[in-house]
C-alpha cells in the first residue's frame, strides 16, 4: 500500500480515493451485506463508493479515531476520509449518504426522522443472518469489485 503524502502512514488510504469518495464499512460475513455491496457497485457509475470490511484493521483504525468500536450490526459511511473534516455516519444517517447518490428520488430519506431510519435498520440488522445467512469468513471481492475494496478481508 502507498504511504500517505499528508501523514506518511502506510495505513492511510486517502491518496487512493477520489476527492468525493465515501468509504462504506460493511459486515464481510453477512451475505445480504455483500449482495448490497454488489448492488451499489452496479449503480455507482461515478465511482464514489469504496468498501472495506468492518472486521478489518482499516475499519478498526478509522472507528477508533472517532471513539467507536467496530460493530457488524452497523453500517458505517466515512466521509472526508483522512481529512480534518472526516466524519463517520451510522445506520440511518449512512443510508442518507448512500441512497440519494444512487437514486435521485431517495432524497426523500432526508424527510424521514433519523430515529425512524435507525430503528428500521437495527431491526433488519438483527434478523438479516436468519433471512440471508452468514458466511464462515469475510467474502473476497472478485474481478472489477476488487479495485473498490480497501485493505481487503481481515
N, C-alpha and C positions, 0 to 999 in steps of 0.2 A: 504494500500500500504506500502511496505517496505521503511525504511529510507535508504538513500544512505550512503555507507560506506565512501565516499570521502567528501561529503559536509554536511551530516546529515539531508538533506531535505527530507521530505516525498513526495515532488513533483518530485524529481529526479528519473528517470526511468532507468538509465544506468545499475544498477545491475540486472535488469530483462531481459536484452537483450544480445544476443550472441555478441562476440567481433566484428564481421564484419557486424553487423546489420545496416540496413538502415530504418529509420523511414519515412514513407510517410504521409504527412498531406493532407487529401483529403476532398472535399466538401461532407459532410454527407447527404445533401438533394438532391444531384444530382444522379438520377437513373443510368445514364451512369457511373459515377464515382464509384458507388457501384458495378456495374457489372464488371468494370475494376479491382476493388479490388478482387473480386471473381476469375477473370481470372488469376490474378497474384498469388493468393494463390494456385490455382490448379497446377501451373507450377513451383512454388518456392520450389523445393524439399529440398533445403539446409536450409530453414527457415531464409533466410536473411531479408526478408521484414516484417516489422511490420507497424501498421497503427494507426492513430488517426484522429479524425475529426478536420478540420481547425477551426470549430466553437467552439471548446472546450478550456478549461483553459490551458491544457498542451501545445497545439499549440500556444496559445497566449503568454505563458511564453517563449517558445523557440524562437518564432519570435521576441519578444521584446528584447531578448538578442542581436539580430542582427540588431536592429533598423528597423524592418519590422512590418507592420500591417497585420493581417490575411485578406486574400482576397480569397473568394470562387472560383474566376475565375482563380486561380493559383494553380498548383500542386507543392508541395514542397517536396524535398527529403533532409532529415537531415542525414549527415554523421558524424561519430565520436561523437555521442550524449554524452553530458556531459563531454567531454574531452576538453583540451585546443585547440585541432585542429578541434573542431566542426565547421561545415560549412553547410549552407543552400543553396541548388541548387533550381532554379525555372524553370518552363516551359521546354524549350528545353534542358537545362543543366540537369534537373531532368530526362528527357527521356534518356539522355546519361548514366545516372546512373542506370536506371531501365532495359531497354530492352536488353542490351548486357549481363546482368547477367541471363537473362531468355532464350535468343536465341543467340548462338554464332555469327550468321550471322548479328545480329543487330549492331555489332561493326562498321558497315559501317556508322552509325549515327555520328561517330566521324569525318567523312569526310565532312559531310553536315555543311555548315556555321551555327553557332549558331543563328544568326539573322533570318535565314530562318526557323529553327525549332521553334523559339519563335513566329514568325508571324503565322505559321501554327497552333500552339497551341492556340494562342489568338483568331484567327478566329473561331476555333472549339469551344472554351470556350464560345464565345458569342452566339452560336446557339444551344448548347447542350441541354438546357432545352426545346427548341422548338422541337427538334428531339426526345428526350427520355423522357422528363417530369421531374418533380421535386416533391419530397416527402414533406409532410407537416412538418415533423421533421426529424432529423437525423435517418437513419435506424440503427437498432441494429443488430450487427453481431450474427450469430447463430452457434450452435454446435462448431466444431473444429475451425472455424474462430475466435471465441471469444478469444482464448488464444493468438492470434496475434494482438489483439487490445489493446491499452493502453489508460487508462482513459475514455474509452467508449464514449458515446454520451454526449453532454453538458447538 
